[in-house]
Amino acid sequence: MAETRPVSGAARFDVRTTSDSHFSWLRTRMSLERTLMSWMRTGIALIGFGFTIFQFFGRLNTTPGVAVPTYPRAPQYLALELIGAGTIGLLIAAWEYHATARYLWSTEFKPIAGIPSIRHTPILGMSILLALIGVFAFAAVLFRVP
C-alpha cells in the first residue's frame, strides 16, 4: 500500500474548481455578510444606548424635585464613549468587510465564485450610513451646551 501524506506548503492552498469549493466560497461569503450585520447591530445598540442615556439624564436633571447631580457631565461622557465605540466599531467592521470581500473576489478565487462580479451588497452602504449617523450623534452630544 502506498503511504499518503498530507499536502503541505503552498500546494495545500491551490484553488480547485469543484462544487464543494464553490459552496465553500458561498458559505464564506454569506458568513462575511452575517458578521457585518452582527457588527451593525452592535454599533446601533451602542449608539442608541449612548444617545438614550444622554437624553434620559439630561431630562432627569431638569425635573423638579430631583437633587443636583454630583457629576453633572458624567452622562455626557458615558454617552460620548458609547457612541464613539459604536461608530468606530462600524467603521472597522466595514473596512474589514471590504478587505475580505476584495480578497474573495481576487483573480485566484473568481473561477469558484460561479457568479458575476457582484462585489458588495447593500449592507456595506448601510453600515457606512449608520457610521455617519453615529458621527452626527457624537457631534450632537459633544456640542450640546449644558
Order of alpha helices (4+ residues) and beta strands (2+ residues): alpha-alpha-alpha-alpha
